[in-house]
């Protein structure tokens, strides 16, 4: 299987397991700057130079060698399941993507027809009941993850632990896993651990949040989107994310973790 979803600096000092909706655009740009002295002009996911990516055949032997030897600093970033699934909904389901079209072609029309989801009309500009629509989307997300119907789960709402685990099961080991909610602290700890050709000053790094412009603005606090049933569904889908990364299941409005991440526990449980 190798190391899907893995990026590495061209200097081969830093390996990052990409987790969608967890500051991946900003992290990729920081890695690009650290080797090249400039940010990529565009969405870093489109970059074909300046970073090694597992998607590139020529990069795979280099990434695999460093990951298995464990001699490059390996890290990833995780995010609260409540805010992550909400972000996926507003970006991928409600939003118009940067190519001017809906995400995954006929996905949104299928959701409108089969799950009764409202996304604000053809261009997403009309008002709609965000809470009701999101809760119906949550049923769809659960169906894709639990039963792989009516489609396989999408990377943007499949579990964080599922993404993180592939690096472990294929022979890698993380030196650091940090929270998106404490991004500056976590990313700084990674930068302190490696020597990049071009030092990065985090305070001067813009936030490359490509999804912020895609969808309608969230109209309510996070906790308003989750009733008892919705919380049950979220826990059914993301139990391992809550447990391993110490997030608060009981309070959807509490973005912050409740305790420290135990790397040994992560590797033991995800390496099975």
Long-range contacts (C-beta under 8 A, 24 or more apart in sequence): 1-166, 1-169, 1-170, 2-54, 2-60, 2-64, 2-170, 3-54, 3-60, 3-63, 3-64, 3-67, 3-166, 3-167, 3-170, 3-172, 4-54, 4-166, 5-54, 5-155, 5-163, 5-166, 6-53, 6-54, 6-63, 6-67, 6-167, 7-31, 7-51, 7-52, 7-53, 7-54, 8-51, 8-52, 8-53, 8-59, 8-62, 8-63, 8-66, 8-72, 9-34, 9-35, 9-51, 9-52, 9-196, 10-35, 10-36, 10-50, 10-51, 10-52, 11-35, 11-196, 11-197, 12-52, 12-62, 12-66, 12-72, 13-72, 13-73, 13-194, 13-195, 13-196, 14-72, 14-73, 14-75, 14-190, 14-194, 14-196, 15-63, 15-66, 15-67, 15-72, 15-73, 15-74, 15-75, 15-172, 16-74, 16-75, 16-76, 17-74, 17-75, 17-76, 17-163, 17-164, 17-166, 17-167, 17-172, 17-174, 18-76, 18-163, 19-76, 19-77, 19-78, 19-79, 19-160, 19-163, 19-164, 20-88, 20-155, 20-156, 20-163, 21-79, 21-84, 21-87, 21-88, 21-91, 21-156, 21-211, 22-76, 22-77, 22-78, 22-79, 22-84, 22-160, 22-180, 23-77, 23-79, 23-180, 23-183, 24-77, 25-208, 25-209, 25-210, 26-183, 26-205, 26-207, 26-208, 26-209, 27-77, 27-187, 28-208, 29-205, 29-208, 30-187, 30-191, 30-200, 30-202, 30-205, 33-198, 33-200, 33-205, 34-191, 34-194, 34-196, 34-197, 34-198, 34-199, 34-200, 35-196, 35-197, 35-198, 36-198, 37-197, 37-198, 39-206, 39-208, 43-98, 43-208, 43-210, 44-208, 45-210, 67-167, 67-170, 67-171, 67-172, 68-171, 68-172, 70-172, 70-173, 73-175, 73-176, 73-190, 73-193, 73-194, 74-167, 74-172, 74-173, 74-174, 74-175, 74-176, 75-174, 75-175, 75-176, 75-177, 75-178, 75-190, 76-163, 76-164, 76-167, 76-174, 76-177, 77-177, 77-178, 77-179, 77-180, 77-183, 77-186, 77-187, 78-160, 78-164, 78-177, 78-178, 78-179, 78-180, 78-241, 78-245, 78-261, 79-160, 79-179, 79-180, 79-181, 80-179, 80-180, 80-181, 80-247, 80-248, 80-255, 80-256, 80-257, 81-159, 81-160, 81-234, 81-237, 81-238, 81-241, 81-242, 81-247, 82-222, 82-226, 82-234, 82-247, 82-252, 82-255, 83-222, 83-255, 84-157, 84-160, 85-138, 85-141, 85-157, 85-234, 85-237, 85-238, 86-134, 86-218, 86-222, 86-225, 87-211, 88-141, 88-154, 88-156, 88-157, 89-134, 89-137, 90-211, 90-214, 90-215, 90-216, 90-218, 91-156, 91-211, 91-214, 91-215, 92-154, 92-156, 92-157, 92-214, 93-117, 93-119, 93-137, 93-215, 94-119, 94-120, 94-124, 94-133, 94-215, 94-216, 95-124, 95-211, 95-214, 95-215, 95-216, 96-123, 96-124, 96-214, 96-215, 97-214, 98-210, 98-214, 104-154, 107-151, 110-150, 111-136, 111-137, 111-140, 114-140, 114-150, 115-139, 115-140, 120-216, 124-215, 124-216, 125-216, 130-216, 130-218, 130-219, 130-220, 130-225, 131-220, 131-224, 131-225, 134-225, 135-225, 135-227, 135-229, 135-230, 138-230, 138-233, 138-234, 139-233, 141-237, 142-233, 142-236, 142-237, 145-237, 146-236, 146-237, 159-237, 159-238, 159-240, 159-241, 160-238, 160-241, 160-245, 161-238, 161-240, 161-241, 161-244, 161-245, 161-270, 164-266, 164-270, 165-270, 165-271, 168-266, 168-267, 168-270, 168-271, 169-270, 169-271, 173-267, 174-263, 174-266, 174-267, 176-263, 177-245, 177-261, 177-263, 177-266, 178-261, 179-245, 179-256, 179-257, 179-261, 181-255, 181-256, 181-257, 182-256, 221-253, 222-252, 222-253, 222-255, 223-251, 223-252, 223-253, 225-252, 226-252, 240-269, 244-269, 244-270
